[in-house]
Amino acid sequence: MDNRALSYISPKATIGENVQIGPFVTIEDDVSIGDNTQIQSNVVICNGTRIGKACTIFPGAVLGAQPQDLKFEGEYSTLEIGDNCTIREYCTINRGTNASGTTKIGSNCLIMAYVHVAHDCIIGDHAILVNNVNLAGHVEIGDYAILGGLTAVHQFVKIGSHCFVGGGSLVRKDVPPFVKAAREPLSYVGVNSLGLNRRGFEQKTIDQIQEMYRIVFLKAKNTTQAVEQIEEQFQDSPEKEMIVSFIAGSERGLMKGFK
């Protein structure tokens, strides 16, 4: 049921077709909401927010608020949310700063209750952030990544595609694609074989990924030596390219290997 009469919706906002808006919602001027999106009660959508089509925003979420960053000086920035996303109760997702200009969430993401996504974060498609995940600024998360509940991620950390991070983790270092990460300090605990199987990866490909990560995490090599051996030992493939490029681009360094 549409309750726009009980909400404040700026006449300058762009609202698509068949958008459902619950009571006590606030939608500011510079906001765009795509067709068939549902905004439930007590949601606040701030200037600079762009929401795609067929999203569902649950009660109490605050989207596009100013960054919690002392360097922020009121510059123009945005929050961009893709299509078919579900954002559950009381999530807070801040817009960007001058550093990148935007915070981005891909399509088909599930952001569960009480998640915080800070300024300038980039989240890929099909990602799942379980209840109470907290992302500091400038975090990057790849497609199909899953972060367990109560996980906290340090600023500028990168988490690769198809990762699974165990609940309650403290993520201080980069987590490369296709792996499972758990323990304290956060460590490699294997390849995310179950997730890869569910997404149609062939067993041969999964086995090759496991062999590459044995070199990275289990054979006492530094990252330069590990990348060199992977380049020499394995034929080119999309998975090899993702792993090698992620390791080469890691600025914070990788999480620990299994011991």
Buried (B, 14 or more C-beta within 10 A) or exposed (E): EBBBEEBEBBEEBEBBEEBBBBBBBBBBEBBBBBEBBBBBBBBBBBBBBBBBBBBBBBBBBBBBBBBEBEEBEEEEBBBBBBBBBBBBBBBBBBBBBBBBBBBBBBBBBBBBBBBBBBBBBBBBBBBBBBBBBBBBBBBBBBBBBBBBBBBBBBBBBBBBBBBBBBBEBEBBBBBBBBBBBBBEEBBBBBBBBEBBEEEEBEEEBBEBBBEBBBBBBEEEBEEEEBBBBBEEEBEEEEBBEBBBBBBEEBEBEBBBBEE
